[in-house]
Amino acid sequence: MKNLKHLALTIFAAAVPNLALAGGHSDFGGQGTSVITGSNVMEGSTGFLLSQTSEDVWIWDNAPEAYPAASTASCTQYIAFATVK
């Protein structure tokens, strides 16, 4: 059951950056993707802390001035989940 919770948290957290950043690039258009390269779930007394690293790429349709047509980034995110009792 514990592994199922961790799997569900990882799947949910993989979608969060896409949802959170979806509107941030709308003026310039483009497409991008990220590949999760590592994840770690730490369990505490009141919940879980999920740490994920990813390699991201973004290709602009209409790049902002002084920006390259494509960019890459290494990202780390931390997401806290409370345990529901």
PyMOL Python script that loads the backbone (N, CA, C, O; Angstrom):
from pymol import cmd

cmd.read_pdbstr("""\
ATOM      1  N   MET A   1       0.821  -1.194   0.000  1.00  0.00           N
ATOM      2  CA  MET A   1       0.000   0.000   0.000  1.00  0.00           C
ATOM      3  C   MET A   1       0.866   1.259   0.000  1.00  0.00           C
ATOM      4  O   MET A   1       0.540   2.248  -0.657  1.00  0.00           O
ATOM      5  N   LYS A   2       1.983   1.211   0.751  1.00  0.00           N
ATOM      6  CA  LYS A   2       2.869   2.366   0.826  1.00  0.00           C
ATOM      7  C   LYS A   2       3.439   2.696  -0.551  1.00  0.00           C
ATOM      8  O   LYS A   2       3.509   3.867  -0.923  1.00  0.00           O
ATOM      9  N   ASN A   3       3.852   1.667  -1.320  1.00  0.00           N
ATOM     10  CA  ASN A   3       4.382   1.897  -2.665  1.00  0.00           C
ATOM     11  C   ASN A   3       3.320   2.464  -3.594  1.00  0.00           C
ATOM     12  O   ASN A   3       3.635   3.279  -4.461  1.00  0.00           O
ATOM     13  N   LEU A   4       2.083   2.055  -3.432  1.00  0.00           N
ATOM     14  CA  LEU A   4       0.984   2.583  -4.245  1.00  0.00           C
ATOM     15  C   LEU A   4       0.788   4.073  -3.965  1.00  0.00           C
ATOM     16  O   LEU A   4       0.555   4.849  -4.892  1.00  0.00           O
ATOM     17  N   LYS A   5       0.880   4.479  -2.701  1.00  0.00           N
ATOM     18  CA  LYS A   5       0.775   5.896  -2.347  1.00  0.00           C
ATOM     19  C   LYS A   5       1.905   6.692  -2.994  1.00  0.00           C
ATOM     20  O   LYS A   5       1.681   7.771  -3.542  1.00  0.00           O
ATOM     21  N   HIS A   6       3.112   6.155  -2.927  1.00  0.00           N
ATOM     22  CA  HIS A   6       4.262   6.851  -3.512  1.00  0.00           C
ATOM     23  C   HIS A   6       4.116   6.967  -5.024  1.00  0.00           C
ATOM     24  O   HIS A   6       4.449   8.002  -5.600  1.00  0.00           O
ATOM     25  N   LEU A   7       3.626   5.922  -5.668  1.00  0.00           N
ATOM     26  CA  LEU A   7       3.409   5.960  -7.109  1.00  0.00           C
ATOM     27  C   LEU A   7       2.368   7.016  -7.463  1.00  0.00           C
ATOM     28  O   LEU A   7       2.554   7.780  -8.410  1.00  0.00           O
ATOM     29  N   ALA A   8       1.284   7.061  -6.716  1.00  0.00           N
ATOM     30  CA  ALA A   8       0.237   8.051  -6.977  1.00  0.00           C
ATOM     31  C   ALA A   8       0.766   9.468  -6.772  1.00  0.00           C
ATOM     32  O   ALA A   8       0.457  10.364  -7.558  1.00  0.00           O
ATOM     33  N   LEU A   9       1.561   9.676  -5.724  1.00  0.00           N
ATOM     34  CA  LEU A   9       2.141  10.995  -5.478  1.00  0.00           C
ATOM     35  C   LEU A   9       3.080  11.395  -6.610  1.00  0.00           C
ATOM     36  O   LEU A   9       3.074  12.548  -7.040  1.00  0.00           O
ATOM     37  N   THR A  10       3.877  10.465  -7.090  1.00  0.00           N
ATOM     38  CA  THR A  10       4.821  10.755  -8.171  1.00  0.00           C
ATOM     39  C   THR A  10       4.088  11.111  -9.458  1.00  0.00           C
ATOM     40  O   THR A  10       4.467  12.067 -10.135  1.00  0.00           O
ATOM     41  N   ILE A  11       3.059  10.371  -9.804  1.00  0.00           N
ATOM     42  CA  ILE A  11       2.281  10.654 -11.015  1.00  0.00           C
ATOM     43  C   ILE A  11       1.614  12.025 -10.908  1.00  0.00           C
ATOM     44  O   ILE A  11       1.635  12.807 -11.858  1.00  0.00           O
ATOM     45  N   PHE A  12       1.029  12.309  -9.761  1.00  0.00           N
ATOM     46  CA  PHE A  12       0.384  13.609  -9.563  1.00  0.00           C
ATOM     47  C   PHE A  12       1.404  14.742  -9.677  1.00  0.00           C
ATOM     48  O   PHE A  12       1.158  15.744 -10.349  1.00  0.00           O
ATOM     49  N   ALA A  13       2.532  14.577  -9.023  1.00  0.00           N
ATOM     50  CA  ALA A  13       3.552  15.623  -9.016  1.00  0.00           C
ATOM     51  C   ALA A  13       4.172  15.838 -10.391  1.00  0.00           C
ATOM     52  O   ALA A  13       4.640  16.936 -10.691  1.00  0.00           O
ATOM     53  N   ALA A  14       4.181  14.818 -11.219  1.00  0.00           N
ATOM     54  CA  ALA A  14       4.715  14.974 -12.569  1.00  0.00           C
ATOM     55  C   ALA A  14       3.841  15.910 -13.396  1.00  0.00           C
ATOM     56  O   ALA A  14       4.341  16.585 -14.297  1.00  0.00           O
ATOM     57  N   ALA A  15       2.552  15.959 -13.106  1.00  0.00           N
ATOM     58  CA  ALA A  15       1.633  16.808 -13.859  1.00  0.00           C
ATOM     59  C   ALA A  15       1.573  18.234 -13.329  1.00  0.00           C
ATOM     60  O   ALA A  15       1.195  19.143 -14.068  1.00  0.00           O
ATOM     61  N   VAL A  16       1.932  18.451 -12.080  1.00  0.00           N
ATOM     62  CA  VAL A  16       1.805  19.769 -11.451  1.00  0.00           C
ATOM     63  C   VAL A  16       2.573  20.866 -12.184  1.00  0.00           C
ATOM     64  O   VAL A  16       1.998  21.929 -12.423  1.00  0.00           O
ATOM     65  N   PRO A  17       3.849  20.667 -12.557  1.00  0.00           N
ATOM     66  CA  PRO A  17       4.552  21.769 -13.244  1.00  0.00           C
ATOM     67  C   PRO A  17       3.870  22.186 -14.542  1.00  0.00           C
ATOM     68  O   PRO A  17       3.817  23.376 -14.854  1.00  0.00           O
ATOM     69  N   ASN A  18       3.353  21.235 -15.296  1.00  0.00           N
ATOM     70  CA  ASN A  18       2.662  21.568 -16.537  1.00  0.00           C
ATOM     71  C   ASN A  18       1.413  22.395 -16.275  1.00  0.00           C
ATOM     72  O   ASN A  18       1.123  23.332 -17.019  1.00  0.00           O
ATOM     73  N   LEU A  19       0.684  22.065 -15.245  1.00  0.00           N
ATOM     74  CA  LEU A  19      -0.523  22.817 -14.914  1.00  0.00           C
ATOM     75  C   LEU A  19      -0.179  24.197 -14.368  1.00  0.00           C
ATOM     76  O   LEU A  19      -0.851  25.178 -14.687  1.00  0.00           O
ATOM     77  N   ALA A  20       0.853  24.274 -13.555  1.00  0.00           N
ATOM     78  CA  ALA A  20       1.212  25.538 -12.926  1.00  0.00           C
ATOM     79  C   ALA A  20       1.793  26.537 -13.922  1.00  0.00           C
ATOM     80  O   ALA A  20       1.580  27.741 -13.780  1.00  0.00           O
ATOM     81  N   LEU A  21       2.514  26.063 -14.913  1.00  0.00           N
ATOM     82  CA  LEU A  21       3.204  26.947 -15.849  1.00  0.00           C
ATOM     83  C   LEU A  21       2.509  27.075 -17.200  1.00  0.00           C
ATOM     84  O   LEU A  21       3.032  27.734 -18.099  1.00  0.00           O
ATOM     85  N   ALA A  22       1.365  26.471 -17.356  1.00  0.00           N
ATOM     86  CA  ALA A  22       0.707  26.419 -18.664  1.00  0.00           C
ATOM     87  C   ALA A  22       0.442  27.796 -19.258  1.00  0.00           C
ATOM     88  O   ALA A  22       0.597  27.962 -20.468  1.00  0.00           O
ATOM     89  N   GLY A  23       0.056  28.772 -18.481  1.00  0.00           N
ATOM     90  CA  GLY A  23      -0.269  30.087 -19.018  1.00  0.00           C
ATOM     91  C   GLY A  23       0.901  31.043 -19.087  1.00  0.00           C
ATOM     92  O   GLY A  23       0.780  32.112 -19.686  1.00  0.00           O
ATOM     93  N   GLY A  24       2.018  30.699 -18.501  1.00  0.00           N
ATOM     94  CA  GLY A  24       3.147  31.609 -18.409  1.00  0.00           C
ATOM     95  C   GLY A  24       3.823  31.936 -19.723  1.00  0.00           C
ATOM     96  O   GLY A  24       4.491  32.965 -19.824  1.00  0.00           O
ATOM     97  N   HIS A  25       3.674  31.102 -20.725  1.00  0.00           N
ATOM     98  CA  HIS A  25       4.347  31.303 -21.999  1.00  0.00           C
ATOM     99  C   HIS A  25       3.357  31.607 -23.127  1.00  0.00           C
ATOM    100  O   HIS A  25       3.733  31.557 -24.298  1.00  0.00           O
ATOM    101  N   SER A  26       2.131  31.912 -22.806  1.00  0.00           N
ATOM    102  CA  SER A  26       1.090  32.039 -23.828  1.00  0.00           C
ATOM    103  C   SER A  26       1.346  33.166 -24.829  1.00  0.00           C
ATOM    104  O   SER A  26       0.916  33.060 -25.978  1.00  0.00           O
ATOM    105  N   ASP A  27       2.022  34.226 -24.436  1.00  0.00           N
ATOM    106  CA  ASP A  27       2.287  35.331 -25.363  1.00  0.00           C
ATOM    107  C   ASP A  27       3.291  34.966 -26.449  1.00  0.00           C
ATOM    108  O   ASP A  27       3.288  35.555 -27.530  1.00  0.00           O
ATOM    109  N   PHE A  28       4.139  34.004 -26.161  1.00  0.00           N
ATOM    110  CA  PHE A  28       5.214  33.664 -27.081  1.00  0.00           C
ATOM    111  C   PHE A  28       4.970  32.364 -27.838  1.00  0.00           C
ATOM    112  O   PHE A  28       5.586  32.140 -28.880  1.00  0.00           O
ATOM    113  N   GLY A  29       4.106  31.521 -27.350  1.00  0.00           N
ATOM    114  CA  GLY A  29       3.800  30.251 -27.985  1.00  0.00           C
ATOM    115  C   GLY A  29       4.990  29.310 -27.983  1.00  0.00           C
ATOM    116  O   GLY A  29       6.138  29.732 -27.845  1.00  0.00           O
ATOM    117  N   GLY A  30       4.702  28.067 -28.133  1.00  0.00           N
ATOM    118  CA  GLY A  30       5.764  27.077 -28.172  1.00  0.00           C
ATOM    119  C   GLY A  30       5.327  25.777 -27.543  1.00  0.00           C
ATOM    120  O   GLY A  30       4.168  25.597 -27.169  1.00  0.00           O
ATOM    121  N   GLN A  31       6.264  24.892 -27.437  1.00  0.00           N
ATOM    122  CA  GLN A  31       5.990  23.603 -26.822  1.00  0.00           C
ATOM    123  C   GLN A  31       7.217  23.159 -26.068  1.00  0.00           C
ATOM    124  O   GLN A  31       8.340  23.559 -26.375  1.00  0.00           O
ATOM    125  N   GLY A  32       6.988  22.338 -25.091  1.00  0.00           N
ATOM    126  CA  GLY A  32       8.095  21.859 -24.284  1.00  0.00           C
ATOM    127  C   GLY A  32       7.753  20.552 -23.618  1.00  0.00           C
ATOM    128  O   GLY A  32       6.624  20.067 -23.680  1.00  0.00           O
ATOM    129  N   THR A  33       8.741  20.007 -22.992  1.00  0.00           N
ATOM    130  CA  THR A  33       8.541  18.758 -22.277  1.00  0.00           C
ATOM    131  C   THR A  33       9.560  18.661 -21.157  1.00  0.00           C
ATOM    132  O   THR A  33      10.558  19.383 -21.151  1.00  0.00           O
ATOM    133  N   SER A  34       9.315  17.789 -20.232  1.00  0.00           N
ATOM    134  CA  SER A  34      10.293  17.517 -19.192  1.00  0.00           C
ATOM    135  C   SER A  34      10.330  16.022 -18.946  1.00  0.00           C
ATOM    136  O   SER A  34       9.324  15.325 -19.076  1.00  0.00           O
ATOM    137  N   VAL A  35      11.503  15.551 -18.590  1.00  0.00           N
ATOM    138  CA  VAL A  35      11.704  14.144 -18.268  1.00  0.00           C
ATOM    139  C   VAL A  35      12.185  14.082 -16.824  1.00  0.00           C
ATOM    140  O   VAL A  35      13.202  14.682 -16.477  1.00  0.00           O
ATOM    141  N   ILE A  36      11.459  13.364 -15.995  1.00  0.00           N
ATOM    142  CA  ILE A  36      11.847  13.232 -14.596  1.00  0.00           C
ATOM    143  C   ILE A  36      13.054  12.304 -14.534  1.00  0.00           C
ATOM    144  O   ILE A  36      12.998  11.161 -14.987  1.00  0.00           O
ATOM    145  N   THR A  37      14.142  12.810 -13.968  1.00  0.00           N
ATOM    146  CA  THR A  37      15.378  12.040 -13.896  1.00  0.00           C
ATOM    147  C   THR A  37      15.627  11.462 -12.511  1.00  0.00           C
ATOM    148  O   THR A  37      16.528  10.642 -12.340  1.00  0.00           O
ATOM    149  N   GLY A  38      14.853  11.870 -11.534  1.00  0.00           N
ATOM    150  CA  GLY A  38      15.000  11.320 -10.194  1.00  0.00           C
ATOM    151  C   GLY A  38      13.872  11.779  -9.296  1.00  0.00           C
ATOM    152  O   GLY A  38      13.329  12.870  -9.467  1.00  0.00           O
ATOM    153  N   SER A  39      13.524  10.941  -8.340  1.00  0.00           N
ATOM    154  CA  SER A  39      12.508  11.329  -7.362  1.00  0.00           C
ATOM    155  C   SER A  39      12.788  10.618  -6.045  1.00  0.00           C
ATOM    156  O   SER A  39      13.387   9.543  -6.010  1.00  0.00           O
ATOM    157  N   ASN A  40      12.343  11.240  -4.977  1.00  0.00           N
ATOM    158  CA  ASN A  40      12.544  10.696  -3.649  1.00  0.00           C
ATOM    159  C   ASN A  40      11.355  11.107  -2.791  1.00  0.00           C
ATOM    160  O   ASN A  40      10.959  12.272  -2.790  1.00  0.00           O
ATOM    161  N   VAL A  41      10.794  10.164  -2.072  1.00  0.00           N
ATOM    162  CA  VAL A  41       9.681  10.446  -1.165  1.00  0.00           C
ATOM    163  C   VAL A  41      10.182  10.237   0.257  1.00  0.00           C
ATOM    164  O   VAL A  41      10.692   9.172   0.606  1.00  0.00           O
ATOM    165  N   MET A  42      10.025  11.279   1.067  1.00  0.00           N
ATOM    166  CA  MET A  42      10.411  11.199   2.471  1.00  0.00           C
ATOM    167  C   MET A  42       9.146  11.259   3.318  1.00  0.00           C
ATOM    168  O   MET A  42       8.336  12.176   3.181  1.00  0.00           O
ATOM    169  N   GLU A  43       8.990  10.281   4.187  1.00  0.00           N
ATOM    170  CA  GLU A  43       7.790  10.217   5.013  1.00  0.00           C
ATOM    171  C   GLU A  43       8.076  10.825   6.379  1.00  0.00           C
ATOM    172  O   GLU A  43       9.075  10.496   7.018  1.00  0.00           O
ATOM    173  N   GLY A  44       7.204  11.702   6.815  1.00  0.00           N
ATOM    174  CA  GLY A  44       7.309  12.307   8.139  1.00  0.00           C
ATOM    175  C   GLY A  44       6.129  11.907   9.000  1.00  0.00           C
ATOM    176  O   GLY A  44       5.323  11.062   8.609  1.00  0.00           O
ATOM    177  N   SER A  45       6.028  12.505  10.154  1.00  0.00           N
ATOM    178  CA  SER A  45       4.941  12.140  11.066  1.00  0.00           C
ATOM    179  C   SER A  45       3.600  12.721  10.641  1.00  0.00           C
ATOM    180  O   SER A  45       2.560  12.211  11.056  1.00  0.00           O
ATOM    181  N   THR A  46       3.592  13.774   9.824  1.00  0.00           N
ATOM    182  CA  THR A  46       2.332  14.392   9.414  1.00  0.00           C
ATOM    183  C   THR A  46       2.092  14.346   7.913  1.00  0.00           C
ATOM    184  O   THR A  46       1.102  14.898   7.434  1.00  0.00           O
ATOM    185  N   GLY A  47       2.987  13.693   7.152  1.00  0.00           N
ATOM    186  CA  GLY A  47       2.779  13.620   5.709  1.00  0.00           C
ATOM    187  C   GLY A  47       4.008  13.179   4.958  1.00  0.00           C
ATOM    188  O   GLY A  47       4.889  12.521   5.512  1.00  0.00           O
ATOM    189  N   PHE A  48       4.062  13.546   3.694  1.00  0.00           N
ATOM    190  CA  PHE A  48       5.145  13.154   2.797  1.00  0.00           C
ATOM    191  C   PHE A  48       5.748  14.400   2.162  1.00  0.00           C
ATOM    192  O   PHE A  48       5.063  15.403   1.965  1.00  0.00           O
ATOM    193  N   LEU A  49       7.031  14.324   1.846  1.00  0.00           N
ATOM    194  CA  LEU A  49       7.706  15.351   1.070  1.00  0.00           C
ATOM    195  C   LEU A  49       8.268  14.659  -0.165  1.00  0.00           C
ATOM    196  O   LEU A  49       9.081  13.741  -0.058  1.00  0.00           O
ATOM    197  N   LEU A  50       7.831  15.104  -1.330  1.00  0.00           N
ATOM    198  CA  LEU A  50       8.280  14.546  -2.602  1.00  0.00           C
ATOM    199  C   LEU A  50       9.292  15.498  -3.217  1.00  0.00           C
ATOM    200  O   LEU A  50       9.016  16.687  -3.378  1.00  0.00           O
ATOM    201  N   SER A  51      10.453  14.982  -3.556  1.00  0.00           N
ATOM    202  CA  SER A  51      11.493  15.752  -4.232  1.00  0.00           C
ATOM    203  C   SER A  51      11.679  15.136  -5.617  1.00  0.00           C
ATOM    204  O   SER A  51      11.849  13.924  -5.742  1.00  0.00           O
ATOM    205  N   GLN A  52      11.647  15.974  -6.657  1.00  0.00           N
ATOM    206  CA  GLN A  52      11.828  15.494  -8.029  1.00  0.00           C
ATOM    207  C   GLN A  52      12.831  16.371  -8.763  1.00  0.00           C
ATOM    208  O   GLN A  52      12.858  17.589  -8.583  1.00  0.00           O
ATOM    209  N   THR A  53      13.650  15.741  -9.586  1.00  0.00           N
ATOM    210  CA  THR A  53      14.527  16.471 -10.497  1.00  0.00           C
ATOM    211  C   THR A  53      14.126  16.115 -11.912  1.00  0.00           C
ATOM    212  O   THR A  53      13.693  14.995 -12.182  1.00  0.00           O
ATOM    213  N   SER A  54      14.273  17.079 -12.823  1.00  0.00           N
ATOM    214  CA  SER A  54      13.898  16.834 -14.211  1.00  0.00           C
ATOM    215  C   SER A  54      14.810  17.615 -15.143  1.00  0.00           C
ATOM    216  O   SER A  54      15.431  18.603 -14.752  1.00  0.00           O
ATOM    217  N   GLU A  55      14.876  17.156 -16.366  1.00  0.00           N
ATOM    218  CA  GLU A  55      15.556  17.862 -17.447  1.00  0.00           C
ATOM    219  C   GLU A  55      14.456  18.350 -18.382  1.00  0.00           C
ATOM    220  O   GLU A  55      13.658  17.555 -18.880  1.00  0.00           O
ATOM    221  N   ASP A  56      14.415  19.663 -18.619  1.00  0.00           N
ATOM    222  CA  ASP A  56      13.339  20.286 -19.382  1.00  0.00           C
ATOM    223  C   ASP A  56      13.875  20.928 -20.654  1.00  0.00           C
ATOM    224  O   ASP A  56      15.026  21.359 -20.712  1.00  0.00           O
ATOM    225  N   VAL A  57      13.022  20.983 -21.669  1.00  0.00           N
ATOM    226  CA  VAL A  57      13.348  21.704 -22.901  1.00  0.00           C
ATOM    227  C   VAL A  57      12.108  22.477 -23.333  1.00  0.00           C
ATOM    228  O   VAL A  57      10.989  21.977 -23.223  1.00  0.00           O
ATOM    229  N   TRP A  58      12.309  23.704 -23.827  1.00  0.00           N
ATOM    230  CA  TRP A  58      11.219  24.531 -24.333  1.00  0.00           C
ATOM    231  C   TRP A  58      11.638  25.090 -25.685  1.00  0.00           C
ATOM    232  O   TRP A  58      12.716  25.670 -25.815  1.00  0.00           O
ATOM    233  N   ILE A  59      10.787  24.917 -26.691  1.00  0.00           N
ATOM    234  CA  ILE A  59      11.031  25.440 -28.035  1.00  0.00           C
ATOM    235  C   ILE A  59       9.990  26.522 -28.296  1.00  0.00           C
ATOM    236  O   ILE A  59       8.790  26.249 -28.308  1.00  0.00           O
ATOM    237  N   TRP A  60      10.458  27.753 -28.504  1.00  0.00           N
ATOM    238  CA  TRP A  60       9.582  28.903 -28.688  1.00  0.00           C
ATOM    239  C   TRP A  60       9.127  29.019 -30.142  1.00  0.00           C
ATOM    240  O   TRP A  60       9.923  28.827 -31.061  1.00  0.00           O
ATOM    241  N   ASP A  61       7.841  29.336 -30.352  1.00  0.00           N
ATOM    242  CA  ASP A  61       7.353  29.698 -31.683  1.00  0.00           C
ATOM    243  C   ASP A  61       7.753  31.132 -32.008  1.00  0.00           C
ATOM    244  O   ASP A  61       8.115  31.440 -33.144  1.00  0.00           O
ATOM    245  N   ASN A  62       7.687  31.994 -31.021  1.00  0.00           N
ATOM    246  CA  ASN A  62       7.987  33.413 -31.168  1.00  0.00           C
ATOM    247  C   ASN A  62       8.805  33.815 -29.935  1.00  0.00           C
ATOM    248  O   ASN A  62       8.267  34.371 -28.978  1.00  0.00           O
ATOM    249  N   ALA A  63      10.102  33.528 -29.974  1.00  0.00           N
ATOM    250  CA  ALA A  63      10.959  33.724 -28.799  1.00  0.00           C
ATOM    251  C   ALA A  63      10.987  35.186 -28.358  1.00  0.00           C
ATOM    252  O   ALA A  63      10.997  36.087 -29.197  1.00  0.00           O
ATOM    253  N   PRO A  64      11.000  35.427 -27.040  1.00  0.00           N
ATOM    254  CA  PRO A  64      11.144  36.795 -26.540  1.00  0.00           C
ATOM    255  C   PRO A  64      12.477  37.385 -27.022  1.00  0.00           C
ATOM    256  O   PRO A  64      13.422  36.651 -27.312  1.00  0.00           O
ATOM    257  N   GLU A  65      12.537  38.694 -27.102  1.00  0.00           N
ATOM    258  CA  GLU A  65      13.758  39.363 -27.555  1.00  0.00           C
ATOM    259  C   GLU A  65      14.953  38.941 -26.695  1.00  0.00           C
ATOM    260  O   GLU A  65      14.861  38.884 -25.468  1.00  0.00           O
ATOM    261  N   ALA A  66      16.060  38.651 -27.353  1.00  0.00           N
ATOM    262  CA  ALA A  66      17.324  38.248 -26.728  1.00  0.00           C
ATOM    263  C   ALA A  66      17.294  36.830 -26.156  1.00  0.00           C
ATOM    264  O   ALA A  66      18.220  36.437 -25.445  1.00  0.00           O
ATOM    265  N   TYR A  67      16.259  36.064 -26.449  1.00  0.00           N
ATOM    266  CA  TYR A  67      16.197  34.677 -26.009  1.00  0.00           C
ATOM    267  C   TYR A  67      16.529  33.765 -27.185  1.00  0.00           C
ATOM    268  O   TYR A  67      16.242  34.113 -28.330  1.00  0.00           O
ATOM    269  N   PRO A  68      17.131  32.599 -26.923  1.00  0.00           N
ATOM    270  CA  PRO A  68      17.343  31.631 -28.000  1.00  0.00           C
ATOM    271  C   PRO A  68      16.018  30.981 -28.408  1.00  0.00           C
ATOM    272  O   PRO A  68      15.035  31.052 -27.670  1.00  0.00           O
ATOM    273  N   ALA A  69      15.997  30.357 -29.570  1.00  0.00           N
ATOM    274  CA  ALA A  69      14.770  29.706 -30.055  1.00  0.00           C
ATOM    275  C   ALA A  69      14.389  28.496 -29.212  1.00  0.00           C
ATOM    276  O   ALA A  69      13.225  28.098 -29.191  1.00  0.00           O
ATOM    277  N   ALA A  70      15.358  27.911 -28.518  1.00  0.00           N
ATOM    278  CA  ALA A  70      15.087  26.774 -27.634  1.00  0.00           C
ATOM    279  C   ALA A  70      15.918  26.949 -26.365  1.00  0.00           C
ATOM    280  O   ALA A  70      17.002  27.532 -26.396  1.00  0.00           O
ATOM    281  N   SER A  71      15.406  26.447 -25.271  1.00  0.00           N
ATOM    282  CA  SER A  71      16.144  26.531 -24.016  1.00  0.00           C
ATOM    283  C   SER A  71      15.965  25.241 -23.230  1.00  0.00           C
ATOM    284  O   SER A  71      14.979  24.523 -23.395  1.00  0.00           O
ATOM    285  N   THR A  72      16.940  24.964 -22.374  1.00  0.00           N
ATOM    286  CA  THR A  72      16.888  23.778 -21.520  1.00  0.00           C
ATOM    287  C   THR A  72      17.121  24.207 -20.078  1.00  0.00           C
ATOM    288  O   THR A  72      17.663  25.278 -19.804  1.00  0.00           O
ATOM    289  N   ALA A  73      16.701  23.348 -19.177  1.00  0.00           N
ATOM    290  CA  ALA A  73      16.899  23.627 -17.756  1.00  0.00           C
ATOM    291  C   ALA A  73      16.912  22.325 -16.974  1.00  0.00           C
ATOM    292  O   ALA A  73      16.251  21.354 -17.343  1.00  0.00           O
ATOM    293  N   SER A  74      17.664  22.320 -15.904  1.00  0.00           N
ATOM    294  CA  SER A  74      17.598  21.246 -14.912  1.00  0.00           C
ATOM    295  C   SER A  74      16.795  21.808 -13.753  1.00  0.00           C
ATOM    296  O   SER A  74      17.143  22.850 -13.199  1.00  0.00           O
ATOM    297  N   CYS A  75      15.731  21.129 -13.388  1.00  0.00           N
ATOM    298  CA  CYS A  75      14.814  21.657 -12.374  1.00  0.00           C
ATOM    299  C   CYS A  75      14.705  20.705 -11.187  1.00  0.00           C
ATOM    300  O   CYS A  75      14.801  19.488 -11.340  1.00  0.00           O
ATOM    301  N   THR A  76      14.504  21.274 -10.015  1.00  0.00           N
ATOM    302  CA  THR A  76      14.228  20.508  -8.805  1.00  0.00           C
ATOM    303  C   THR A  76      12.994  21.112  -8.166  1.00  0.00           C
ATOM    304  O   THR A  76      12.890  22.330  -8.024  1.00  0.00           O
ATOM    305  N   GLN A  77      12.064  20.259  -7.783  1.00  0.00           N
ATOM    306  CA  GLN A  77      10.862  20.741  -7.108  1.00  0.00           C
ATOM    307  C   GLN A  77      10.605  19.900  -5.870  1.00  0.00           C
ATOM    308  O   GLN A  77      10.939  18.717  -5.815  1.00  0.00           O
ATOM    309  N   TYR A  78      10.003  20.544  -4.877  1.00  0.00           N
ATOM    310  CA  TYR A  78       9.617  19.879  -3.640  1.00  0.00           C
ATOM    311  C   TYR A  78       8.127  20.112  -3.436  1.00  0.00           C
ATOM    312  O   TYR A  78       7.648  21.241  -3.537  1.00  0.00           O
ATOM    313  N   ILE A  79       7.404  19.045  -3.150  1.00  0.00           N
ATOM    314  CA  ILE A  79       5.966  19.140  -2.935  1.00  0.00           C
ATOM    315  C   ILE A  79       5.627  18.436  -1.621  1.00  0.00           C
ATOM    316  O   ILE A  79       6.005  17.282  -1.421  1.00  0.00           O
ATOM    317  N   ALA A  80       4.924  19.118  -0.735  1.00  0.00           N
ATOM    318  CA  ALA A  80       4.535  18.549   0.561  1.00  0.00           C
ATOM    319  C   ALA A  80       3.089  18.075   0.498  1.00  0.00           C
ATOM    320  O   ALA A  80       2.220  18.771  -0.027  1.00  0.00           O
ATOM    321  N   PHE A  81       2.843  16.899   1.032  1.00  0.00           N
ATOM    322  CA  PHE A  81       1.508  16.316   1.096  1.00  0.00           C
ATOM    323  C   PHE A  81       1.205  15.976   2.552  1.00  0.00           C
ATOM    324  O   PHE A  81       2.016  15.337   3.222  1.00  0.00           O
ATOM    325  N   ALA A  82       0.057  16.393   3.038  1.00  0.00           N
ATOM    326  CA  ALA A  82      -0.365  16.051   4.385  1.00  0.00           C
ATOM    327  C   ALA A  82      -1.015  14.675   4.391  1.00  0.00           C
ATOM    328  O   ALA A  82      -1.696  14.303   3.436  1.00  0.00           O
ATOM    329  N   THR A  83      -0.812  13.938   5.441  1.00  0.00           N
ATOM    330  CA  THR A  83      -1.457  12.643   5.598  1.00  0.00           C
ATOM    331  C   THR A  83      -2.882  12.867   6.100  1.00  0.00           C
ATOM    332  O   THR A  83      -3.093  13.567   7.090  1.00  0.00           O
ATOM    333  N   VAL A  84      -3.844  12.280   5.422  1.00  0.00           N
ATOM    334  CA  VAL A  84      -5.243  12.390   5.820  1.00  0.00           C
ATOM    335  C   VAL A  84      -5.589  11.205   6.701  1.00  0.00           C
ATOM    336  O   VAL A  84      -5.394  10.050   6.322  1.00  0.00           O
ATOM    337  N   LYS A  85      -6.104  11.506   7.878  1.00  0.00           N
ATOM    338  CA  LYS A  85      -6.457  10.407   8.810  1.00  0.00           C
ATOM    339  C   LYS A  85      -7.920  10.358   9.060  1.00  0.00           C
ATOM    340  O   LYS A  85      -8.389   9.505   9.813  1.00  0.00           O
TER     341      LYS A  85
END
""", "prot")
cmd.dss("prot")
cmd.show_as("cartoon", "prot")
cmd.util.cbc("prot")
cmd.orient("prot")
